Amino acid sequence: MADFLANLIRLSEKAAHLARTIRSEHALFQLLVEEKTGTAKNKRFQQDFKTLADVLIQEMLKHELEKQFPSIRGHIHGEEDNTFTNLLGETITVQVQPTQQLTSDLLCTVLDGNEHAARLLAEAVHWDLTMETDKRLASFTEDIPVESLGIWIDPIDSTAEYIRGAEDETPTDDVFHHGLQCCTVLIGAFDRETGLPVMGVINQPFSHRDQQTHRWKSRHLWGICYNGSSCHSLMDTTDTPVTMTTGPSPDQSPASRIPSVVLSESESDDVKALLTKAGYKLCYANGAGYKMLCVIDRLVDAYLLTKSSTYKWDTCGPHAILTALGGGMVDLDATVKSVKGKTGEVDLEHLQLKYNNPDSGTTTWGNMGGLLAYWSPDMAGSVPRALWSSN
């Protein structure tokens, strides 16, 4: 199982490299953007884009995982459909081919004969990246059958920020509101029987610049949780996997610190007012994956979203990491209902988001009840109680 997660980590770095390659070639980048329309468009945004970067990353991950782990074939799902329409009106299905030249030939068709652009992309897709396996992975000995897993991929979360490409944004309390830092690659694995997240990787392709080359560098975080045991990249290398508990460690919630919640600016004024009244500090950021990363990094205590505008591909990977850290991600509507008129601990186990079936009452893969992501279980009870009076 360490080998499987090590491959997810490696592929996240390949994805980050491909995303940076495309952004570094301005003329190439301008060729690759296609606006989403119809049912593919996210209703929260006036414009929603898919890029060939998204599609290529998704197809690259799918191609390599199915090649190395054939039992996962047919169970890898992603945000993007893999079709593009070129300027001649031809609809082309984008798939990674057996050789770099064949992939280049296919991409040349998508890009209206632009051989240079097609070659650059094919080189990045077929780049043979090798990485040392994280030593912390070797300490996780639970056996998880690969054939029991499903995969959700969001190849580039916050595509709008990726397209906008703001490079000099300044964070507030270490949280970026806009900018390339808000872009993430999200890969999650879930148990196909229970629907619970098992392992996840978040890669931030534009995390920071190299001080000497001034080129963007990435960072990745990972977590694995199964049968009550967990392991994650925030552990010291000398740590051993831990047995998950239902409460925070004693130093998680110092009384002197004001708890904070990260939101989208589009949240309603009523929700913002209720949280502020309850004593929460509000932060704002773009990108669902980035907001979850802020929770994982403990820059904030929770991420709240009342709308149904995230999907299983957004949340599966980050959810797995949060679970490995002792936190989680719950259906917000169901959690608010569960705390009405009640005191004491909330039964969080049955409120966690699931990934093997669409939410009840819908055929889409949206998180229809909104979500609350947290690293301390205390927040999973206190934040919904702050919203109770609005229902």
N, C-alpha and C positions, 0 to 999 in steps of 0.2 A: 504493500500500500504506500510505503514511502516512495517507491519508484513512480507510482502514478501521480502523487502530489508533486514530486520533483519535476515531472514532465509538465504539469500545469504551470508551475513557477517558471520553467524555462520558456514555455510557449508565451507566457505573459510578457517576458522580456523581448521575445521576437516580435510580438504585437506592438510593444512600445517602440521598438526600433523602426518598424514599418511606419508607424504614425509620425515619428520624427522625420523619417526620410521624405515623406510626402510634404510635410510642412516646410522642409528646408529648400524645396524646389518650387519657387513661387509660380512659375509658369505651369509646372505639373499640377500643383494644388488647384489652380483655377480650372483645370480640365475635369476635376474629379467630383465636383459637387452637383448633386441632383436633388431638387426639392421633392419632398414626400407630399403626396396628395391623397385624398380620399380616406379610407379606413386606416391607412398606414400613418396618418398624421396624428401627432399628439394634440389633443384638443386644448391643452393649456397654452399652446404657443401659436402665435400668428404664422410663423414659418417654422417648418421642421424639415431637416435635411437628412438624407442618407448620403454618404460619400463612398466612393470606391474603396477608400481606406477601411471603412466599417465592414463592407462586404468582403474585402480581401482578407482582413484579419479573421473574421468569422469563419470563412472557408478554409483558411490556412490551419486554424486550430482544429476544425472538424477533420480535415484531411489527415493531419499528423496523428491525432488521437485515434482515429479509426484504423490507421495504418499500424500503430504500435499496440493498440488494444482492440482487436476486432470484436470482442464481445460487447463493446459499447456502441457499435454501429446501430444507427436508427434511434438512438436515445440522446443525441446531442442537439440541443435547441438553441436558437438565437433570436436576436431582435430583428435582424434584417432578412428580407427575401433576397435571393442572390441573382436578381435580374437587373440589367441596365439597358437603357435605350440610347443609342448613339445618335449623332446628328443626321444620319440617313434614315432614322426611324426604325432601325433594326433593333429588335429585342434580343439581347445576348445573355445566356446563363453563365455566370462567372463561377468557375470551379478551378481548383488547383490541379494542374496536369502532372503527369508522371515526371516530366523533365522541365528544366528551366526554360528551354527554348520553346516548348509547346505552350507553357504558361504565357510566355512573352507573346507568342503568336495570337493567342486568344485575347489577351489584353490589348494588343494592337488593333484588333477589330472593335473592341469597346471604345478605344480612344481615337477612332477615326483615322487609323493609319499612323499614329504618332509612335514610331519605333523606339525613339529615345526614352520616352516616358514609360512605354511598355517594358523595356529592358530594365530600367531602374527598379520598377515594381517587382518584376519577376526575380531579380537578384535578391531583393529583400525577402520575398516569400520563400525562396529556396536556400536562404542563408543557413549554413549548418552551425548553429550556435551550440556550444558546449559550456556547461556550468558545473562547478563542484556542488555536490549535494549538501544542503544545509545539515550540519551535524545534529541539530536538534531533531530533525526528522527521524534519525536512526533510533532515537529513544522511544518512538511510538511503535509499540509491538502489536497492537490490536489488528486482527486480520479482517479486512473489509473486502468482500468479493466484488471485483470490478463489475461483474455482470449484473450486480444488484443496483448499480448506480445510474442516474441520469445526470445530464450536464446542461446548465444554462450559461449562455455567453452574452455579455453586452460588449461588443468589440471596442467601441469608443463611447463612453457615457459622457453627456454634455457636449454633443456634437456642435451645438451652436457656439460654445466657447472655443472649440477646436477650429471652427471656421473663422470666427472673429479674430482669434490669434493674439489677444492682448498679452504682451510679454512683461510689462513693467508695473503690474498691479502691486499695491501695497496692502498687506494684510492688516486686519484689525484684531488684536488679541490672538495673533497667529492664524486667524481664519481668513482665507481669501474669499471675497465676495464675487469677484469675476476673475477671468484670466485663464491661461493655459493650465495653471495649477489645478483647476477644477475638473480637468479631463481625467478619466480613469478607464482602465481596462478591467472588466469584472468577469471572473470565471468562478462558477460554483458547482459543486456536485451534491446531489441529494439521494436519499434512499427512496427507490421507486415504490416500495411498499408502504412506508410510513409517511413519505413526503417531507421528512425533516432534512435540513441541511446537514451535510457531513463534512465537507471541506470547502475552503474558499481561498481565492487569491485576488487581491487588489493590486494593480500596478498603476502608478502615477507616472506617465511617460515624461511629463514636464515638471518634475519635482523641484529641480534646482539646476543652476548653471555651473559647469566646471570653471573654477577660477582661472585656470590657465588657457583653456581652449574657448571658453565662453559658449560651449555647446551644452544643450540641455541634457540632463542625466535623469534616469528614472529611479524609483524606489519601489519595492514590493513588500507586501505584508501577506502572511498566510496563516491559516488556522485549520485544525482538524479536530473533530469531536465525534466520538462513537462509543456506545455502550458505557457512558458515564466517564470515559477518559478523554483527556484533551491535551493538545500540544499546539504551540503557536510561536510565531517568529518574534514575539516580544519577550519570550523567556530568555533568561541567561543561558549560555551554552552549557552550563553545569547543572541546570535544572533538569528534573525528570518530569514526565507527564503527570498531570494532576487529576484527581478525581473531582468532578464538577460539584459545586455546592449551590445552594439556593439563595444564599445571602452574600452581601459584599464583605470584603475583608475589612478589618477595623479602621484602616486608614483611608478608605475610599471616599468618605463623605465628611470631611472636616467641618465642624460647625461654623468655623469662621469664614468659609468660602460660600459665595453666592452661587447656587446651581444655575446652569445655563442650558438653553435649548436652541438648537439651530433650526431655522425655518427657511422656506422659500418666501420671497417678498410678496408673492401672490396670495399668501394665507390671508384670511379675512381679518378685518380690524377687530371683530369680536373675539376671535381666538387669541390674537396678540394681547388684547386688553385683559382677558381672563388669566393668561399666563403671567403677565406683568403684575396684576393684582395679587397673584399667588406668590410673588416674590422671585420669579425666574428672570434671569438676564437673557435677553433675546439677541441672537446672532443671525446673520443672513449670509447665504452662500448659494451659488448655482451648482447644479449637478447633484443628482441623488446619490451617486456613488461617492462623490467628494464629501457630502454631508455625513454619510455613514463613516467615511474615513476619519472625519473629525471626531466622531464618537469613539472610534477604535483608538485613535491617538490621544483620547481624553482631553482634547482641546475644549470639548463641550460634554455635558452629561447626557444629552439625548438629542435625537432628531425626530421631529414630529411633522407629520403630513396628514391633513384631514381629507385630501382629495384622492381620487382613484387613479392618479396619473403616474404611478410607478408600476412596474411589471416584474414578473418572476425573474427575468434576466437581470434586472437591476439589483434585486435584493438577495438572491440565493448565496452568492459568494461572501458578501459582507456579513450576512446573517450567520454563516458558519463560523467566521472569525470571531464575531461577538459572542457566540455560544461557547467557543473555546476559551474565551476570556472570562466566562461566568455571567455574561449578559444575554441579550437576545433581541428579538424583533417580533412584536405582536401586532395583531389586527387591532387598530385603534378603536373602531366602533364597538367591537365585541368587548374590548377591555373597559371602555367607558361604561357600557351596560353592566358589566360584571361588578363594578365598584359602587354602583348606585345604592345608596342607603346602607352600605356595609363598611365595616372597619376591619382592620387587621390585614394580614397578608393576602395577596391576590394569587389565585391558582394560575400561574403563568404557563405551565406546561401545555395546557389545552388551548391557549390563546396564540401560540406561536404560528407564524405564517407557514404554509405548506406549499410544496412545489410539484407535486405529482398530478394534480388535477386543477382545472380552473375553479375559482371561487364560486360558491353556490349562487345560482341565479344568473350566471354569465357564461358565455362560450369563449371569452377572451382570457388572456393570462394576466389580467390586471390584478393588483392588490386592492380590491374593491372597497374595503373598509378603511382605507388609509393605513398608516403604520406609525409605530413608535419604536425606535431603535434606542437601545440603552446599554451601558456597561455595568450599571449597578441595578439590581432588581428593585431596589427602593424606588427608583424613578418610574418603574412600570406601574406602580400604584399611585404615586403622588401626582404625576402629570395628568393622568385621566381624571383624578378627583378634582383637579383644578378646572377641568372642562365640564364637569358634571352639570353645573348650573345652567349650561347653554343647551341642554337636551331636555 
